[in-house]
Amino acid sequence: MNLLTPIADFANYLIFSLLVGHVVLQFVPESKKPSIQLPNRLLLISTLGIIIFTFIPVFSLILFFDDSVGFATAAATVLMSLQIGQGWLFITVFAIFLWLTIYLERSKYLQAFWIILMMIAIGYSSHVSTQSFVVGIFSQTTHFLMVMVWVGVVLLVSWFSKDKDHWTEFLQWFSPLAVVCMVNIFATGFVIMMTIDQPTEYLNGWATPYGRMLLFKHISIIPIIMFAIINGILSKRVSASSQYDPRTWLKAESVILLLVFYFTAVLGTLSPPFEMMENAKQTARVPTWIDWLLAKNLPLPIEIEFAPTFFSILLITTALLFLLLILISYRKMSPVFATVFGGCFILTLYLGLIFSCALYPIVRADIL
C-alpha cells in the first residue's frame, strides 16, 4: 500500500490538472486559444478517478490502525474523526456533483464551483492544515489551485489541441496568467514550508529523505522556468512561421511539470524532518557515500554545513551548462534533447549540492 500511495497522488495531480484546465479554457473565447479536443468520456472517468485515488491514502491509514482496533473501528475513526478521512468524504460528494454537471453539460460556472470546493477539501485534509488550520487550508488550497491552473492549461493545449491557431492570442493572456500562478505558488509554498518546518532548518533537512525529495522538487522548478521563458517569450518571435509548432516545446515543459508532480507525490508519503529528528537515535555505523546520497543510515540529529569541494563545484558548473543547453537547443535541436538536458540538470545539480555538504552528528543527552 505504501507503494500505491505516491502513484495515487501522482494520478490525482494529473486528473485534477486536466479537469481544472478544462474548466479554465471554457472561460476563454475561441479566438484566443487553439482548438481543444478533449473527450467528454475522459472528463467523466477522471472525475470518478479522483474518488478512487484520493481514497488510497485514507485506506492506507485505516490498515495502519487495523491491527490495534479492528477494521470497522479504524475505518470509522479515520473517516469521521481525522481530517484526511473527512476531507475524502467531502471530495467524494463534490466529485459526484461535478460528474453530474459534466454529464448533463451544465454551466461552466457550476463546474468551477465544484472544482473549487474539491480544492478546499484537499487543503482541509492536508498535513499543513493539521499544523495551522486557517493558514494551512488557505495556503494549501491556493497553492494547489495555482499549480492546477498552470499545469492544466499547459497539458490541454500541448497534448489535446488540434492546431496551433491563435497562438499569439493565446500567449497574450496565458503568459501573464502563468506569471501570476508562479508568484502565488512561490509565496504559498514558502508559507507551507514555514508552517511545516523552519526555513533555518532547510539545509539540515537534507539529512532526511523528506528534505532530499524537497530539494529535488525545488531544483526541478528551475528548468520549468527556463521552458516557460522559451514558450512564453521566445516563441512569440517565430510563432508565425509555418514550420514551427510551439506545441512541441509546450509538451517538453509539461514533461518536466509531471516530474515535479512525481516528486510532490513521493514527498507526501515521507515524514517531515522535525518528526524524524524527534524520534532520532544515534547509530554507531559510519555512513557510506551511498548512505549520504540516499539519506539512509545517517546519525540523526545532524548539523549540515555548506562546504563546496572541487568535485561538487564541477558538478554544479556542469548543471549550469545543461541549463544553458536547454536554451541553445531551442533553435538548433528537438525539444526531446531539451527535456533530456532538463533531467540531467536536475540530477547533476542535486549531486553537486549534496556533495557540497559536510555533516556533523549532534550528540543528544536523552539518546545516550
Phi and psi in degrees as a GROMACS rama.xvg file:
@    title "Ramachandran Plot"
@    xaxis  label "Phi"
@    yaxis  label "Psi"
@TYPE xy
-62.5248  -31.2798  ASN-2
-74.9069  -30.5183  LEU-3
-75.4933  -28.0004  LEU-4
-60.4303  -51.3007  THR-5
-63.1509  -33.3851  PRO-6
-64.5389  -43.1518  ILE-7
-64.2893  -41.4966  ALA-8
-63.5766  -42.0874  ASP-9
-60.6789  -44.7753  PHE-10
-61.8875  -38.3508  ALA-11
-62.0132  -45.7938  ASN-12
-59.8357  -42.9132  TYR-13
-65.0689  -45.4952  LEU-14
-66.2909  -45.6575  ILE-15
-60.0213  -41.1044  PHE-16
-63.7385  -39.0805  SER-17
-63.787  -45.5353  LEU-18
-66.5002  -44.4865  LEU-19
-66.1424  -42.0807  VAL-20
-60.1317  -40.4061  GLY-21
-61.9585  -44.2449  HIS-22
-67.044  -44.1608  VAL-23
-60.9446  -45.0542  VAL-24
-69.2233  -18.9098  LEU-25
-67.7091  -23.9338  GLN-26
-86.8175  -2.61884  PHE-27
-100.132  129.508  VAL-28
-59.9939  151.707  PRO-29
-60.9298  -26.8728  GLU-30
-77.427  -4.29173  SER-31
-121.264  22.1149  LYS-32
-158.852  154.925  LYS-33
-66.2475  162.613  PRO-34
-72.4591  122.793  SER-35
-103.337  130.73  ILE-36
-119.888  90.7469  GLN-37
-113.838  115.176  LEU-38
-58.8557  135.063  PRO-39
-62.5378  -32.1226  ASN-40
-62.5678  -36.991  ARG-41
-64.5699  -38.486  LEU-42
-64.4312  -41.8261  LEU-43
-66.9741  -42.6936  LEU-44
-64.8908  -39.6135  ILE-45
-63.4828  -39.9459  SER-46
-63.3103  -42.8549  THR-47
-69.2356  -32.5833  LEU-48
-62.2403  -32.5677  GLY-49
-60.3254  -41.8955  ILE-50
-60.6598  -42.8815  ILE-51
-70.5787  -50.1401  ILE-52
-71.5858  -32.8813  PHE-53
-72.9566  -15.7722  THR-54
-81.7507  -23.2843  PHE-55
-60.4297  -47.1658  ILE-56
-61.566  -34.9168  PRO-57
-65.3009  -45.2581  VAL-58
-64.1149  -36.6153  PHE-59
-62.1518  -38.7605  SER-60
-70.1814  -36.0122  LEU-61
-62.2014  -44.6446  ILE-62
-63.5264  -30.868  LEU-63
-63.4424  -38.6986  PHE-64
-90.1099  -5.566  PHE-65
-59.0913  -44.9214  ASP-66
-65.7008  -28.4401  ASP-67
-92.4974  -35.9758  SER-68
-123.67  -3.77843  VAL-69
93.3455  153.849  GLY-70
-65.4541  -45.2197  PHE-71
-62.7161  -46.3136  ALA-72
-65.9719  -41.1131  THR-73
-62.2459  -44.6883  ALA-74
-62.2136  -44.7496  ALA-75
-64.1912  -40.032  ALA-76
-66.6967  -46.8817  THR-77
-65.6539  -44.3587  VAL-78
-74.9227  -31.4656  LEU-79
-102.415  -26.463  MET-80
-109.274  -27.662  SER-81
-98.6438  146.379  LEU-82
-63.4283  -33.8374  GLN-83
-65.8738  -37.1514  ILE-84
-73.7198  -43.2409  GLY-85
-62.202  -40.0547  GLN-86
-61.3596  -39.197  GLY-87
-65.8787  -37.749  TRP-88
-62.6251  -42.8762  LEU-89
-62.3048  -45.6042  PHE-90
-59.4301  -41.7904  ILE-91
-61.2728  -46.3713  THR-92
-62.7219  -47.2878  VAL-93
-66.1454  -36.4753  PHE-94
-65.6802  -37.0276  ALA-95
-63.884  -43.9627  ILE-96
-65.6056  -38.0931  PHE-97
-64.4344  -41.3169  LEU-98
-59.5576  -45.6354  TRP-99
-64.2857  -38.1859  LEU-100
-64.6551  -42.3598  THR-101
-70.2491  -42.2635  ILE-102
-63.4482  -39.3199  TYR-103
-88.2776  1.21411  LEU-104
56.6963  49.8556  GLU-105
-86.1458  -174.826  ARG-106
-56.2205  143.549  SER-107
-65.9506  -27.9925  LYS-108
-67.7698  -37.5477  TYR-109
-69.2771  -38.5427  LEU-110
-61.6007  -43.2908  GLN-111
-63.8388  -36.4361  ALA-112
-61.056  -48.8351  PHE-113
-66.4879  -37.2186  TRP-114
-61.7415  -45.0952  ILE-115
-64.3991  -39.9576  ILE-116
-62.6978  -38.6083  LEU-117
-65.0216  -37.026  MET-118
-63.4627  -42.6964  MET-119
-63.0319  -38.16  ILE-120
-64.8046  -36.7887  ALA-121
-61.934  -44.7792  ILE-122
-64.0482  -37.9093  GLY-123
-63.8357  -37.7663  TYR-124
-90.0582  2.47319  SER-125
-75.211  162.175  SER-126
-66.5491  -37.2478  HIS-127
-67.4509  -28.986  VAL-128
-71.151  -23.9556  SER-129
-75.271  -20.4782  THR-130
-85.4637  -41.9256  GLN-131
-146.175  106.872  SER-132
-59.9783  -59.7283  PHE-133
-68.0796  -50.916  VAL-134
-62.4958  -39.868  VAL-135
-64.505  -47.1569  GLY-136
-62.6398  -47.968  ILE-137
-63.4462  -47.8806  PHE-138
-68.0411  -43.4038  SER-139
-67.7962  -41.8733  GLN-140
-63.7994  -47.0969  THR-141
-63.4039  -43.9599  THR-142
-59.8318  -48.7381  HIS-143
-64.8131  -41.6415  PHE-144
-64.1538  -45.0734  LEU-145
-63.8774  -39.8913  MET-146
-63.4022  -45.2238  VAL-147
-66.5324  -36.5656  MET-148
-63.3289  -49.3786  VAL-149
-63.4343  -55.0901  TRP-150
-67.1579  -37.2864  VAL-151
-60.8767  -46.3426  GLY-152
-64.7961  -42.1758  VAL-153
-60.6094  -45.7171  VAL-154
-63.9727  -45.088  LEU-155
-68.944  -42.4155  LEU-156
-70.1734  -35.9765  VAL-157
-80.5815  -35.7842  SER-158
-107.406  -19.2283  TRP-159
-121.244  5.69351  PHE-160
-83.5007  144.482  SER-161
-89.0193  -17.4762  LYS-162
-154.523  -179.078  ASP-163
-112.658  22.0608  LYS-164
-64.6946  150.381  ASP-165
60.102  30.1834  HIS-166
-66.7115  -41.5403  TRP-167
-61.8507  -43.1376  THR-168
-64.6566  -34.9883  GLU-169
-64.5426  -44.9043  PHE-170
-66.9173  -28.0048  LEU-171
-62.1738  -33.1712  GLN-172
-103.403  -28.193  TRP-173
-77.556  -35.6642  PHE-174
-59.8484  -49.0359  SER-175
-62.6388  -37.6515  PRO-176
-62.2758  -41.7125  LEU-177
-63.7347  -37.8395  ALA-178
-64.972  -44.5326  VAL-179
-60.4637  -44.5695  VAL-180
-61.3096  -44.2223  CYS-181
-63.6198  -43.882  MET-182
-61.5079  -44.8281  VAL-183
-65.1842  -38.0812  ASN-184
-62.7916  -44.5834  ILE-185
-64.4143  -43.7865  PHE-186
-65.9157  -49.6717  ALA-187
-70.0485  -32.4015  THR-188
-63.2952  -38.2715  GLY-189
-65.8808  -40.5156  PHE-190
-63.0556  -42.6938  VAL-191
-62.3556  -43.3173  ILE-192
-64.9904  -38.8955  MET-193
-67.5756  -33.3979  MET-194
-71.7456  -40.6738  THR-195
-77.6467  -42.0818  ILE-196
-151.919  156.014  ASP-197
-73.4742  136.256  GLN-198
-58.9514  -27.9091  PRO-199
-65.9348  -20.3557  THR-200
-96.7728  10.0132  GLU-201
-59.7061  -45.8793  TYR-202
-66.3305  -42.2949  LEU-203
-65.3548  -26.4308  ASN-204
-65.0134  -18.2084  GLY-205
-65.023  -13.5655  TRP-206
-77.2993  -6.29504  ALA-207
-114.915  154.808  THR-208
-56.9347  -36.5781  PRO-209
-61.1675  -47.0142  TYR-210
-64.0403  -37.3399  GLY-211
-67.0056  -43.1734  ARG-212
-68.2956  -34.8709  MET-213
-64.5778  -37.3848  LEU-214
-63.4864  -44.3405  LEU-215
-56.3177  -45.6013  PHE-216
-61.8998  -45.2268  LYS-217
-66.5698  -39.5121  HIS-218
-64.363  -39.0125  ILE-219
-66.5562  -15.7873  SER-220
-70.5339  -28.1688  ILE-221
-63.5351  -51.4296  ILE-222
-64.3046  -27.195  PRO-223
-62.6492  -42.2747  ILE-224
-62.4728  -39.2245  ILE-225
-63.2451  -45.0616  MET-226
-64.7491  -37.0159  PHE-227
-64.0906  -38.4405  ALA-228
-63.0393  -44.6214  ILE-229
-62.2275  -48.1192  ILE-230
-74.7307  -30.4011  ASN-231
-93.2127  -26.9228  GLY-232
-116.259  -56.8192  ILE-233
-68.1023  -33.0879  LEU-234
-68.3154  -17.5938  SER-235
-63.8357  -28.0786  LYS-236
-76.8074  -23.0846  ARG-237
-125.565  5.81184  VAL-238
-65.865  -19.7647  SER-239
-78.0399  -12.4059  ALA-240
-67.9433  137.235  SER-241
-71.5104  -22.4411  SER-242
-90.3467  -15.1207  GLN-243
-92.0221  128.439  TYR-244
-117.212  101.728  ASP-245
-65.4665  -15.4142  PRO-246
-65.5645  -29.1159  ARG-247
-64.7591  -38.2441  THR-248
-75.6753  -29.1911  TRP-249
-69.0753  -32.6488  LEU-250
-64.7908  -39.4664  LYS-251
-62.1153  -41.8326  ALA-252
-62.5578  -39.6208  GLU-253
-65.3824  -32.4122  SER-254
-63.8354  -44.4165  VAL-255
-66.8541  -36.6095  ILE-256
-62.4481  -39.3585  LEU-257
-66.5226  -31.461  LEU-258
-64.4677  -38.7338  LEU-259
-63.6632  -39.3902  VAL-260
-56.6159  -42.9418  PHE-261
-63.9477  -46.8716  TYR-262
-59.2269  -41.3079  PHE-263
-65.9302  -39.263  THR-264
-63.7328  -44.3109  ALA-265
-66.7214  -37.5839  VAL-266
-59.2537  -36.221  LEU-267
-68.549  -14.4072  GLY-268
-96.7279  -3.59246  THR-269
-102.776  152.994  LEU-270
-79.9685  135.331  SER-271
-59.3224  156.226  PRO-272
-56.3796  -38.2625  PRO-273
-65.3888  -31.7305  PHE-274
-70.0486  -39.0116  GLU-275
-69.759  -37.057  MET-276
-65.9644  -38.4053  MET-277
-65.5901  -33.8968  GLU-278
-98.9709  11.0352  ASN-279
-72.7481  147.033  ALA-280
-130.975  140.301  LYS-281
-66.5726  147.322  GLN-282
-125.12  140.473  THR-283
-80.3905  -13.5436  ALA-284
-73.83  132.65  ARG-285
-81.0484  120.661  VAL-286
-68.8091  141.367  PRO-287
-84.1439  174.953  THR-288
-68.2207  -26.6103  TRP-289
-70.8648  -39.4611  ILE-290
-59.061  -43.6275  ASP-291
-64.4327  -39.7803  TRP-292
-65.857  -38.3829  LEU-293
-99.021  2.55254  LEU-294
58.1613  45.0947  ALA-295
-121.193  147.565  LYS-296
57.7157  31.5639  ASN-297
-89.3752  146.88  LEU-298
-78.017  78.0855  PRO-299
-74.6554  149.065  LEU-300
-71.5658  159.899  PRO-301
-143.442  149.085  ILE-302
-111.961  129.124  GLU-303
-115.21  133.856  ILE-304
-120.454  143.368  GLU-305
-82.5405  111.281  PHE-306
-136.153  81.9717  ALA-307
-61.231  144.469  PRO-308
-114.937  173.752  THR-309
-60.4147  -41.1969  PHE-310
-64.843  -44.021  PHE-311
-68.0739  -38.3366  SER-312
-63.9351  -37.679  ILE-313
-63.3181  -41.3381  LEU-314
-65.0538  -43.5459  LEU-315
-64.4186  -39.862  ILE-316
-63.185  -41.8691  THR-317
-61.7859  -39.9099  THR-318
-61.4964  -42.3303  ALA-319
-63.9794  -34.5965  LEU-320
-66.1912  -39.2899  LEU-321
-61.3503  -38.6529  PHE-322
-64.7214  -40.0342  LEU-323
-65.2988  -35.7526  LEU-324
-64.1974  -29.6645  LEU-325
-60.1297  -44.5568  ILE-326
-68.8024  -40.584  LEU-327
-66.5955  -38.9949  ILE-328
-68.5605  -11.7524  SER-329
-58.981  -39.5469  TYR-330
-98.538  -24.3495  ARG-331
-105.065  -23.7133  LYS-332
-133.942  177.856  MET-333
-76.2934  151.288  SER-334
-62.1156  -16.7334  PRO-335
-61.9788  -41.7582  VAL-336
-64.0923  -41.0946  PHE-337
-62.5335  -37.8686  ALA-338
-64.4526  -42.2467  THR-339
-63.3068  -43.7052  VAL-340
-60.7801  -37.2181  PHE-341
-63.7557  -42.8143  GLY-342
-64.7352  -41.0972  GLY-343
-63.9429  -37.8753  CYS-344
-61.1889  -46.9851  PHE-345
-59.6082  -48.8036  ILE-346
-67.0717  -43.3492  LEU-347
-68.6032  -42.0852  THR-348
-66.5654  -37.9555  LEU-349
-57.8784  -49.4517  TYR-350
-62.7779  -40.5232  LEU-351
-62.4334  -41.5959  GLY-352
-71.1406  -40.6032  LEU-353
-64.5975  -43.5383  ILE-354
-79.0553  -0.189492  PHE-355
-90.4677  -0.12362  SER-356
-101.941  143.045  CYS-357
-113.746  133.093  ALA-358
-109.814  142.432  LEU-359
-132.325  110.246  TYR-360
-61.6957  140.727  PRO-361
-104.381  121.99  ILE-362
-87.7667  118.61  VAL-363
-101.2  136.516  ARG-364
-64.4273  -30.3784  ALA-365
-78.164  -7.2581  ASP-366
-118.886  10.6639  ILE-367
